[in-house]
Amino acid sequence: MKGWFITGTDTEIGKTHITLALMEALKKQGNKVTGMKPIASGCEKTDEGLRNSDALAIQAASSVHKRYELVNPYAFEPPIAPHLAARNSDVQIDIEQITTIAHTLVQDEDLILIEGVGGWMVPLGGGQMLADLASTLNLPVILVVGMRLGCINHALLSAAAIKASGLQLAGWIANSVDPDMDEPEAVLDTLNEQMDAPLIGQMPYKGELLLQKESPLSRG
C-alpha cells in the first residue's frame, strides 16, 4: 500500500483542507488517488445514513468513485471525541477492519491518503490510540501544523511522538489558520530549524497549497 497518513497538531487545523489539496496535486501528476477518513464525529443524518462533510469531500476528490461506507466506515453523529462517540453508540472501532478497507480502496489506485482524527494521541477506545491505527496502516506520516500561537510546541511534541511510534515522518505542512498571527515567518523559520523532518509545503490563509520543489509529494 502506497500513500500517506495525514495527522495534525490538533483538531480544527485544516487536515481535510490539506488532504484534498494533496489529492489534487497528486492527480495532476498523473496518479490515480483515493482518499479515506476512517473515523468521523459530527456527522449528519441523511436518507442514506450518517454522513460527514469532510468525508464526502474526500470521496468526491478520489480518482474513482468509492462507496461512502468504505471512505468513512466509522461515522458518529455527536461532535465529540471519537472514543466517546463510539462508546455512546456501543461501537468498538476495529483498527484491523480499517486497514483491510484501506487495502481494498487502493487496490486499483496508485496512492491513498488517509486522514486521521484530531491529533496524534487521540483515544479510539479500548485502550487504542490514533497512533495505533497509523502504526497498523504502516504509511509514512505527514503532519499538518496549524500556524497559530502555540504551534511550535504542538508541532515538536507531535513530531517526537510520531517518531517514537516507529513510523516515518515524511514531512510537515504549514497551514495558515490564523490571519492575524504575529510574526508567522519567524515562527516558520523556527519550525524549519527545530523540526527533524522536511517542510513539504505551505498553505496560505484561504490560498492554494504551495509544495516545496524537493518534497516527497512533488515526485509523486
Phi and psi restraints in degrees (value plus and minus 20) as a CYANA .aco file:
   2 LYS   PHI    -129.7   -89.7
   2 LYS   PSI     118.2   158.2
   3 GLY   PHI     136.8   176.8
   3 GLY   PSI    -175.5  -135.5
   4 TRP   PHI    -164.0  -124.0
   4 TRP   PSI     131.0   171.0
   5 PHE   PHI    -122.5   -82.5
   5 PHE   PSI     106.2   146.2
   6 ILE   PHI    -121.7   -81.7
   6 ILE   PSI      98.3   138.3
   7 THR   PHI    -144.4  -104.4
   7 THR   PSI     157.0   197.0
   8 GLY   PHI    -162.9  -122.9
   8 GLY   PSI     149.2   189.2
   9 THR   PHI     -96.0   -56.0
   9 THR   PSI     -31.8     8.2
  10 ASP   PHI    -192.8  -152.8
  10 ASP   PSI    -196.3  -156.3
  11 THR   PHI    -106.2   -66.2
  11 THR   PSI     139.0   179.0
  12 GLU   PHI      38.4    78.4
  12 GLU   PSI      23.0    63.0
  13 ILE   PHI    -140.9  -100.9
  13 ILE   PSI      -5.3    34.7
  14 GLY   PHI      69.8   109.8
  14 GLY   PSI       9.6    49.6
  15 LYS   PHI     -80.3   -40.3
  15 LYS   PSI     -63.6   -23.6
  16 THR   PHI     -86.6   -46.6
  16 THR   PSI     -61.1   -21.1
  17 HIS   PHI     -77.6   -37.6
  17 HIS   PSI     -63.5   -23.5
  18 ILE   PHI     -90.8   -50.8
  18 ILE   PSI     -62.4   -22.4
  19 THR   PHI     -77.1   -37.1
  19 THR   PSI     -66.3   -26.3
  20 LEU   PHI     -83.7   -43.7
  20 LEU   PSI     -60.9   -20.9
  21 ALA   PHI     -84.8   -44.8
  21 ALA   PSI     -59.6   -19.6
  22 LEU   PHI     -86.8   -46.8
  22 LEU   PSI     -60.1   -20.1
  23 MET   PHI     -80.0   -40.0
  23 MET   PSI     -63.6   -23.6
  24 GLU   PHI     -85.3   -45.3
  24 GLU   PSI     -62.0   -22.0
  25 ALA   PHI     -83.0   -43.0
  25 ALA   PSI     -62.1   -22.1
  26 LEU   PHI     -89.1   -49.1
  26 LEU   PSI     -55.8   -15.8
  27 LYS   PHI     -86.3   -46.3
  27 LYS   PSI     -56.6   -16.6
  28 LYS   PHI     -85.4   -45.4
  28 LYS   PSI     -43.0    -3.0
  29 GLN   PHI    -102.7   -62.7
  29 GLN   PSI     -20.1    19.9
  30 GLY   PHI      76.9   116.9
  30 GLY   PSI     -11.8    28.2
  31 ASN   PHI    -105.1   -65.1
  31 ASN   PSI     127.2   167.2
  32 LYS   PHI    -110.5   -70.5
  32 LYS   PSI      99.1   139.1
  33 VAL   PHI    -142.3  -102.3
  33 VAL   PSI     117.8   157.8
  34 THR   PHI    -143.6  -103.6
  34 THR   PSI     136.8   176.8
  35 GLY   PHI    -149.6  -109.6
  35 GLY   PSI     141.7   181.7
  36 MET   PHI    -171.0  -131.0
  36 MET   PSI     117.4   157.4
  37 LYS   PHI    -145.2  -105.2
  37 LYS   PSI      67.6   107.6
  38 PRO   PHI     -80.5   -40.5
  38 PRO   PSI     -55.4   -15.4
  39 ILE   PHI    -149.4  -109.4
  39 ILE   PSI     109.1   149.1
  40 ALA   PHI    -163.9  -123.9
  40 ALA   PSI     108.4   148.4
  41 SER   PHI    -120.0   -80.0
  41 SER   PSI     149.4   189.4
  42 GLY   PHI      51.5    91.5
  42 GLY   PSI      15.2    55.2
  43 CYS   PHI    -104.8   -64.8
  43 CYS   PSI     137.1   177.1
  44 GLU   PHI    -126.2   -86.2
  44 GLU   PSI     125.4   165.4
  45 LYS   PHI     -94.6   -54.6
  45 LYS   PSI     111.0   151.0
  46 THR   PHI    -153.2  -113.2
  46 THR   PSI     154.9   194.9
  47 ASP   PHI     -83.7   -43.7
  47 ASP   PSI     -45.4    -5.4
  48 GLU   PHI    -109.3   -69.3
  48 GLU   PSI     -28.8    11.2
  49 GLY   PHI     102.8   142.8
  49 GLY   PSI    -189.9  -149.9
  50 LEU   PHI     -89.3   -49.3
  50 LEU   PSI     114.6   154.6
  51 ARG   PHI    -155.2  -115.2
  51 ARG   PSI     120.0   160.0
  52 ASN   PHI    -131.2   -91.2
  52 ASN   PSI     112.3   152.3
  53 SER   PHI     -82.8   -42.8
  53 SER   PSI     -57.5   -17.5
  54 ASP   PHI     -86.1   -46.1
  54 ASP   PSI     -64.2   -24.2
  55 ALA   PHI     -84.3   -44.3
  55 ALA   PSI     -57.4   -17.4
  56 LEU   PHI     -83.3   -43.3
  56 LEU   PSI     -59.3   -19.3
  57 ALA   PHI     -85.9   -45.9
  57 ALA   PSI     -60.2   -20.2
  58 ILE   PHI     -86.6   -46.6
  58 ILE   PSI     -60.6   -20.6
  59 GLN   PHI     -78.5   -38.5
  59 GLN   PSI     -64.7   -24.7
  60 ALA   PHI     -88.7   -48.7
  60 ALA   PSI     -48.6    -8.6
  61 ALA   PHI    -102.0   -62.0
  61 ALA   PSI     -32.7     7.3
  62 SER   PHI     -88.1   -48.1
  62 SER   PSI     128.1   168.1
  63 SER   PHI     -81.5   -41.5
  63 SER   PSI     -57.9   -17.9
  64 VAL   PHI    -142.8  -102.8
  64 VAL   PSI     115.2   155.2
  65 HIS   PHI     -82.3   -42.3
  65 HIS   PSI     111.7   151.7
  66 LYS   PHI    -141.3  -101.3
  66 LYS   PSI     129.9   169.9
  67 ARG   PHI     -81.4   -41.4
  67 ARG   PSI     122.5   162.5
  68 TYR   PHI     -77.6   -37.6
  68 TYR   PSI     -59.2   -19.2
  69 GLU   PHI     -82.7   -42.7
  69 GLU   PSI     -41.5    -1.5
  70 LEU   PHI    -104.5   -64.5
  70 LEU   PSI     -56.9   -16.9
  71 VAL   PHI     -90.1   -50.1
  71 VAL   PSI     -58.5   -18.5
  72 ASN   PHI    -157.2  -117.2
  72 ASN   PSI      58.5    98.5
  73 PRO   PHI     -88.8   -48.8
  73 PRO   PSI     -44.6    -4.6
  74 TYR   PHI    -138.7   -98.7
  74 TYR   PSI      78.9   118.9
  75 ALA   PHI    -134.8   -94.8
  75 ALA   PSI     107.2   147.2
  76 PHE   PHI    -146.0  -106.0
  76 PHE   PSI     122.0   162.0
  77 GLU   PHI     -95.3   -55.3
  77 GLU   PSI     -66.6   -26.6
  78 PRO   PHI     -86.9   -46.9
  78 PRO   PSI     116.7   156.7
  79 PRO   PHI    -101.9   -61.9
  79 PRO   PSI      43.0    83.0
  80 ILE   PHI    -149.1  -109.1
  80 ILE   PSI     155.1   195.1
  81 ALA   PHI     -73.6   -33.6
  81 ALA   PSI     121.6   161.6
  82 PRO   PHI     -80.1   -40.1
  82 PRO   PSI     -56.0   -16.0
  83 HIS   PHI     -88.8   -48.8
  83 HIS   PSI     -51.2   -11.2
  84 LEU   PHI     -94.1   -54.1
  84 LEU   PSI     -61.5   -21.5
  85 ALA   PHI     -83.0   -43.0
  85 ALA   PSI     -60.5   -20.5
  86 ALA   PHI     -85.7   -45.7
  86 ALA   PSI     -63.5   -23.5
  87 ARG   PHI     -81.5   -41.5
  87 ARG   PSI     -64.0   -24.0
  88 ASN   PHI     -87.1   -47.1
  88 ASN   PSI     -43.9    -3.9
  89 SER   PHI    -115.7   -75.7
  89 SER   PSI     -17.6    22.4
  90 ASP   PHI      37.4    77.4
  90 ASP   PSI      25.1    65.1
  91 VAL   PHI    -142.4  -102.4
  91 VAL   PSI     119.3   159.3
  92 GLN   PHI    -125.4   -85.4
  92 GLN   PSI      97.9   137.9
  93 ILE   PHI     -88.9   -48.9
  93 ILE   PSI     103.5   143.5
  94 ASP   PHI    -124.6   -84.6
  94 ASP   PSI      85.0   125.0
  95 ILE   PHI     -82.3   -42.3
  95 ILE   PSI     -59.7   -19.7
  96 GLU   PHI     -84.4   -44.4
  96 GLU   PSI     -57.5   -17.5
  97 GLN   PHI     -84.7   -44.7
  97 GLN   PSI     -61.9   -21.9
  98 ILE   PHI     -80.4   -40.4
  98 ILE   PSI     -62.8   -22.8
  99 THR   PHI     -83.6   -43.6
  99 THR   PSI     -61.7   -21.7
 100 THR   PHI     -82.3   -42.3
 100 THR   PSI     -63.2   -23.2
 101 ILE   PHI     -84.3   -44.3
 101 ILE   PSI     -60.4   -20.4
 102 ALA   PHI     -79.6   -39.6
 102 ALA   PSI     -62.8   -22.8
 103 HIS   PHI     -84.2   -44.2
 103 HIS   PSI     -55.7   -15.7
 104 THR   PHI     -86.5   -46.5
 104 THR   PSI     -62.8   -22.8
 105 LEU   PHI     -81.6   -41.6
 105 LEU   PSI     -60.0   -20.0
 106 VAL   PHI    -111.5   -71.5
 106 VAL   PSI     -18.2    21.8
 107 GLN   PHI     -74.2   -34.2
 107 GLN   PSI     -60.9   -20.9
 108 ASP   PHI    -129.7   -89.7
 108 ASP   PSI      -2.8    37.2
 109 GLU   PHI    -138.7   -98.7
 109 GLU   PSI     150.0   190.0
 110 ASP   PHI    -106.3   -66.3
 110 ASP   PSI     -59.3   -19.3
 111 LEU   PHI    -162.7  -122.7
 111 LEU   PSI     133.7   173.7
 112 ILE   PHI    -149.7  -109.7
 112 ILE   PSI     118.7   158.7
 113 LEU   PHI    -134.1   -94.1
 113 LEU   PSI     102.9   142.9
 114 ILE   PHI    -135.6   -95.6
 114 ILE   PSI      98.4   138.4
 115 GLU   PHI    -111.3   -71.3
 115 GLU   PSI     108.2   148.2
 116 GLY   PHI     -96.3   -56.3
 116 GLY   PSI    -191.1  -151.1
 117 VAL   PHI    -146.1  -106.1
 117 VAL   PSI     111.0   151.0
 118 GLY   PHI      43.0    83.0
 118 GLY   PSI    -159.4  -119.4
 119 GLY   PHI    -121.8   -81.8
 119 GLY   PSI    -192.9  -152.9
 120 TRP   PHI     -85.3   -45.3
 120 TRP   PSI     -55.4   -15.4
 121 MET   PHI    -123.1   -83.1
 121 MET   PSI       9.9    49.9
 122 VAL   PHI     -91.6   -51.6
 122 VAL   PSI     109.4   149.4
 123 PRO   PHI     -90.5   -50.5
 123 PRO   PSI     125.5   165.5
 124 LEU   PHI    -133.5   -93.5
 124 LEU   PSI     -20.7    19.3
 125 GLY   PHI      77.0   117.0
 125 GLY   PSI     135.5   175.5
 126 GLY   PHI      44.2    84.2
 126 GLY   PSI       6.4    46.4
 127 GLY   PHI      59.6    99.6
 127 GLY   PSI     -16.9    23.1
 128 GLN   PHI    -110.2   -70.2
 128 GLN   PSI     129.4   169.4
 129 MET   PHI    -142.0  -102.0
 129 MET   PSI     144.0   184.0
 130 LEU   PHI     -77.4   -37.4
 130 LEU   PSI     -55.3   -15.3
 131 ALA   PHI     -78.5   -38.5
 131 ALA   PSI     -53.3   -13.3
 132 ASP   PHI     -87.3   -47.3
 132 ASP   PSI     -58.7   -18.7
 133 LEU   PHI     -83.6   -43.6
 133 LEU   PSI     -66.9   -26.9
 134 ALA   PHI     -81.5   -41.5
 134 ALA   PSI     -59.4   -19.4
 135 SER   PHI     -84.8   -44.8
 135 SER   PSI     -59.0   -19.0
 136 THR   PHI     -88.9   -48.9
 136 THR   PSI     -59.3   -19.3
 137 LEU   PHI     -87.3   -47.3
 137 LEU   PSI     -51.9   -11.9
 138 ASN   PHI      37.8    77.8
 138 ASN   PSI      24.6    64.6
 139 LEU   PHI    -125.6   -85.6
 139 LEU   PSI     130.6   170.6
 140 PRO   PHI     -81.1   -41.1
 140 PRO   PSI     129.1   169.1
 141 VAL   PHI    -126.9   -86.9
 141 VAL   PSI     118.0   158.0
 142 ILE   PHI    -131.8   -91.8
 142 ILE   PSI     107.3   147.3
 143 LEU   PHI    -120.5   -80.5
 143 LEU   PSI     100.4   140.4
 144 VAL   PHI    -109.5   -69.5
 144 VAL   PSI      99.8   139.8
 145 VAL   PHI    -121.8   -81.8
 145 VAL   PSI      93.1   133.1
 146 GLY   PHI     -94.1   -54.1
 146 GLY   PSI      90.5   130.5
 147 MET   PHI     -95.3   -55.3
 147 MET   PSI      79.0   119.0
 148 ARG   PHI    -178.6  -138.6
 148 ARG   PSI     154.1   194.1
 149 LEU   PHI     -76.2   -36.2
 149 LEU   PSI     109.2   149.2
 150 GLY   PHI      75.9   115.9
 150 GLY   PSI     -23.9    16.1
 151 CYS   PHI     -90.9   -50.9
 151 CYS   PSI     -45.2    -5.2
 152 ILE   PHI     -83.4   -43.4
 152 ILE   PSI     -69.4   -29.4
 153 ASN   PHI     -79.8   -39.8
 153 ASN   PSI     -67.9   -27.9
 154 HIS   PHI     -83.0   -43.0
 154 HIS   PSI     -59.3   -19.3
 155 ALA   PHI     -88.5   -48.5
 155 ALA   PSI     -64.9   -24.9
 156 LEU   PHI     -88.0   -48.0
 156 LEU   PSI     -59.6   -19.6
 157 LEU   PHI     -85.1   -45.1
 157 LEU   PSI     -63.0   -23.0
 158 SER   PHI     -84.1   -44.1
 158 SER   PSI     -63.7   -23.7
 159 ALA   PHI     -81.9   -41.9
 159 ALA   PSI     -62.5   -22.5
 160 ALA   PHI     -83.8   -43.8
 160 ALA   PSI     -60.2   -20.2
 161 ALA   PHI     -87.4   -47.4
 161 ALA   PSI     -58.9   -18.9
 162 ILE   PHI     -82.5   -42.5
 162 ILE   PSI     -65.7   -25.7
 163 LYS   PHI     -88.5   -48.5
 163 LYS   PSI     -53.6   -13.6
 164 ALA   PHI     -85.9   -45.9
 164 ALA   PSI     -43.6    -3.6
 165 SER   PHI     -96.0   -56.0
 165 SER   PSI     -27.3    12.7
 166 GLY   PHI      65.7   105.7
 166 GLY   PSI     -10.7    29.3
 167 LEU   PHI    -117.0   -77.0
 167 LEU   PSI     137.8   177.8
 168 GLN   PHI    -100.7   -60.7
 168 GLN   PSI     104.5   144.5
 169 LEU   PHI    -108.6   -68.6
 169 LEU   PSI      78.7   118.7
 170 ALA   PHI     -84.7   -44.7
 170 ALA   PSI     -49.4    -9.4
 171 GLY   PHI     140.4   180.4
 171 GLY   PSI    -194.6  -154.6
 172 TRP   PHI    -156.9  -116.9
 172 TRP   PSI     136.8   176.8
 173 ILE   PHI    -144.5  -104.5
 173 ILE   PSI     109.5   149.5
 174 ALA   PHI    -108.5   -68.5
 174 ALA   PSI      94.1   134.1
 175 ASN   PHI    -130.5   -90.5
 175 ASN   PSI      94.9   134.9
 176 SER   PHI     -97.1   -57.1
 176 SER   PSI      80.6   120.6
 177 VAL   PHI    -121.0   -81.0
 177 VAL   PSI     -32.9     7.1
 178 ASP   PHI    -144.1  -104.1
 178 ASP   PSI      83.7   123.7
 179 PRO   PHI     -86.6   -46.6
 179 PRO   PSI     -36.3     3.7
 180 ASP   PHI    -122.7   -82.7
 180 ASP   PSI      -5.5    34.5
 181 MET   PHI     -82.2   -42.2
 181 MET   PSI     114.4   154.4
 182 ASP   PHI     -97.3   -57.3
 182 ASP   PSI     114.6   154.6
 183 GLU   PHI      28.8    68.8
 183 GLU   PSI      34.9    74.9
 184 PRO   PHI     -81.2   -41.2
 184 PRO   PSI     -56.5   -16.5
 185 GLU   PHI     -86.4   -46.4
 185 GLU   PSI     -58.0   -18.0
 186 ALA   PHI     -86.4   -46.4
 186 ALA   PSI     -58.5   -18.5
 187 VAL   PHI     -86.0   -46.0
 187 VAL   PSI     -61.9   -21.9
 188 LEU   PHI     -81.1   -41.1
 188 LEU   PSI     -62.7   -22.7
 189 ASP   PHI     -82.4   -42.4
 189 ASP   PSI     -60.7   -20.7
 190 THR   PHI     -83.3   -43.3
 190 THR   PSI     -64.0   -24.0
 191 LEU   PHI     -83.4   -43.4
 191 LEU   PSI     -60.5   -20.5
 192 ASN   PHI     -81.0   -41.0
 192 ASN   PSI     -55.5   -15.5
 193 GLU   PHI     -94.2   -54.2
 193 GLU   PSI     -56.8   -16.8
 194 GLN   PHI    -115.2   -75.2
 194 GLN   PSI     -47.6    -7.6
 195 MET   PHI     -96.7   -56.7
 195 MET   PSI     108.6   148.6
 196 ASP   PHI    -110.5   -70.5
 196 ASP   PSI      34.8    74.8
 197 ALA   PHI    -186.6  -146.6
 197 ALA   PSI     130.8   170.8
 198 PRO   PHI     -94.4   -54.4
 198 PRO   PSI     130.2   170.2
 199 LEU   PHI     -97.5   -57.5
 199 LEU   PSI      96.8   136.8
 200 ILE   PHI    -100.9   -60.9
 200 ILE   PSI     -58.6   -18.6
 201 GLY   PHI    -195.9  -155.9
 201 GLY   PSI     154.5   194.5
 202 GLN   PHI    -149.7  -109.7
 202 GLN   PSI     121.8   161.8
 203 MET   PHI    -137.2   -97.2
 203 MET   PSI      83.1   123.1
 204 PRO   PHI     -82.3   -42.3
 204 PRO   PSI     137.7   177.7
 205 TYR   PHI     -79.6   -39.6
 205 TYR   PSI      99.7   139.7
 206 LYS   PHI      37.2    77.2
 206 LYS   PSI      10.5    50.5
 207 GLY   PHI    -135.4   -95.4
 207 GLY   PSI    -184.7  -144.7
 208 GLU   PHI    -125.8   -85.8
 208 GLU   PSI     129.6   169.6
 209 LEU   PHI     -84.4   -44.4
 209 LEU   PSI     109.6   149.6
 210 LEU   PHI    -130.9   -90.9
 210 LEU   PSI      85.8   125.8
 211 LEU   PHI    -101.4   -61.4
 211 LEU   PSI     121.8   161.8
 212 GLN   PHI     -88.7   -48.7
 212 GLN   PSI     124.0   164.0
 213 LYS   PHI     -80.5   -40.5
 213 LYS   PSI     -52.6   -12.6
 214 GLU   PHI    -121.3   -81.3
 214 GLU   PSI      -3.5    36.5
 215 SER   PHI     -93.1   -53.1
 215 SER   PSI     134.1   174.1
 216 PRO   PHI     -80.9   -40.9
 216 PRO   PSI     -46.3    -6.3
 217 LEU   PHI    -100.1   -60.1
 217 LEU   PSI     -44.3    -4.3
 218 SER   PHI     -88.0   -48.0
 218 SER   PSI     -36.2     3.8
 219 ARG   PHI    -118.0   -78.0
 219 ARG   PSI     -23.9    16.1
